[in-house]
């Protein structure tokens, strides 16, 4: 990756990053087209390869950028003293919402990268794959199971909620009706409903 990319104006950087995030998120690495990315970013293909060298170089860059960006959002949005599972989930989803205001496809890209099956893409991001997982683990290791009904496993409950949230996000993208604020509101409603069920 050519470090001079960061000398570009911020809006041009973000146009290129967002175009790559969108195409990788919707198509996966194998089927992502750099032609589509340059059309989306309104730049020349030569410029894309000047800064990133290859499709793999671009994928590696946007993955690293997304991990760093999301880690920073989580570090500022999540209360280090919080131990309630539902509140921690609300705060982590708030961090994702904040990231998606500037980078609408970032979380969907990270979700897609988590199930990527192309070996060259997997190898390129291998060293970074655990970073975000470790951030989430550190957050959710704080959960106090005493706040949940007897017999309810906090890890399984969180996994169930995670899968619900990912499903909601995928559904909104497929329907082309994605709006971060509306998605966050819907997620909050699901969290509130589950919290009420657990309180009964």
Secondary structure, 3 states (H helix, E strand, C coil): CCHHHHHCCHHHHHHHHHHHHHHHHHHHHHHCCHHHHHHHHCCCHHHHHHHHCCHHHHHHHHHHHHHHHHHHHHHHHCCCCCCCHHHHHHHHHHHHHHHHHHCCCHHHHHHHHCCCCCHHHHHHHHHHHHHHHHHHHHHHCCCCHHHCCCCCCHHHHHHHHHHHHHHHHHHHHHCCCCCHHHHHHHHHHHHHHHHHHHHC
